[in-house]
Amino acid sequence: MKALGDDELVQAVLEDYKRAPIDERLRAMLAFLEKQTLTPEALTEADAAALEAAGVDRAAAESAMYVAYVFNVMDRLADAFDFRVNDARGLKWVARILLKVGYGAGCVPG
C-alpha cells in the first residue's frame, strides 16, 4: 500500500487511523504509538503482545518507538520554548533540505 505521495490516504490516516484503509500491522503500531505518546505509563506487556499478534516485527516496532519518542521530546521542547511552525514556503524549503542531505545534516558529529 502506497502512502508517500498519496494525499488522500495520508489525510484518511490523520483523520482517523482506526478506520483508514491501511494494513493492520500499521494500525496496530499507530495504536501503540498513540498510547506511548498520550499515556506512556499505561503501556503493558499486553500492548507489546498486540503488536506481535498483528504481525509487527520487533525491530520495526523498536524503530517506530524510538522515532516517536524523539518526536515527542522535540514536540514538548518546541511547546516549552514557544517555537513557531514554518509557513508553507518554509516547510517546503526544510523538506527539500532533508530529502537532499537527510536528517544527519542537523546532527553534531561524534
Secondary structure, 3 states (H helix, E strand, C coil): CCCCCCHHHHHHHHHHCCCCCCCHHHHHHHHHHHHHHHCHHHCCHHHHHHHHHCCCCHHHHHHHHHHHHHHHHHHHHHHHCCCCCCCHHHHHHHHHHHHHHCHHHHCCCC
